[in-house]
């Protein structure tokens, strides 16, 4: 999975999202990984927020590297919200 880090520059994930109108929110620490019992869990939404990147870019990378991520644990895609404006996100956990 080392190759995935090399691709971050080409996707724009190495540049912070500076478009947020409230600069205080950009510097607040974000929890990317949480524990569910003794299992580490995260979502593509948490990764995007914690790394200050657009979720669309993060979910695109998750889909591109799905097979690699599944070597580490469960990868599940879900939708949240109303049908017209639902947001697809991925839930990842370590097994």
C-alpha angles and dihedrals in degrees: 000000000000090000091066092068091056091058096056093087092055093053096049095244092125090068117079119235102251096170095092109117094216107062091190089068092054093060097044113109114250128205107232099174125037133180124247102189101312095332123102111229135182140160133220086245091057091047092050092048094044094048093039094237133133111271091225089064093046094049089047090055091046090054092045092051098034095125092050092048092049088061087068099044149302118338116192128177119213139171127225129192135023120334094251093048105025121147119220115215138167127235115208129189135176117241 
